[in-house]
Amino acid sequence: MLLAIDIGNTNINLGCFADGALLFTSRVYSEQHRTADEYATMLLDIFHLHAVRGSAFKGAILSSVVPELTDLLSQAVKTVLGKEPLIVGEQVHDGFETDVLPVSQIGADLIAGTVGAVGKYPLPCLVADLGTATKIIVIDKDGRFRGCTIAPGVKISLDALAKGTALLPSISFTMPEKAIGTNTIECMQSGLVFGTAAMLDGMVDRILGELGIEKASLVATGGLSHGIVPCCKREFVYDRHLLLDGLRMMYEAHTRS
């Protein structure tokens, strides 16, 4: 079995693969105040929940956009599995091609998302990753990473509204029934959900124009994408586990080489 870990600013996503198939996933909060031993205990609890043993894993691969957590999770994985995990960007980027920037300057999440999309979808491809930040990954017809866009995520925008204004409340992330809100909560939900959807549609138009093409595969991933992309005019394929699949593909390519 293979353990894949994607460390984000808000959540840590874990996936267990066996013979290329995803057996189970788990999501926990990214907490920098935890120790490596606490994360090791967390891994053991998750394995126990799914009736697997650390000794059953042949290896692990880890991507992270939180440097403070990279070492902690690496130590935890070594404690539980008895093996050092591969670190995306630092040690491995098999399957990732680009001539835009040095790989060391590209986020591990962008690398994993690119590799996953190249392995699963027709090219060219645009990947909308809606998490703490809203990102659009641009992949050309040759499978090369051409760059991306980054904007504040829905939750960041929601928190900023509540903290930066005297009268706007904290609200839940819910899809509104209509664009024209008739109370404060409906107005905020409309602006956040439909506004983000409209931004994605507009950015896709701009990106396709810059690439000089009329269409591309459109894929959405990330914790909040399932609530946004149904409101887009363009049709996105929702792929919840795209980054975990990308990690698996990189591990397999690296161990074959």
Summary of the structure (lengths in Angstrom):
residues: 257
radius of gyration: 19.1
end to end distance: 18.8
largest distance: 59.3
contacts: 845
relative contact order: 0.16
helix: 42%
strand: 25%
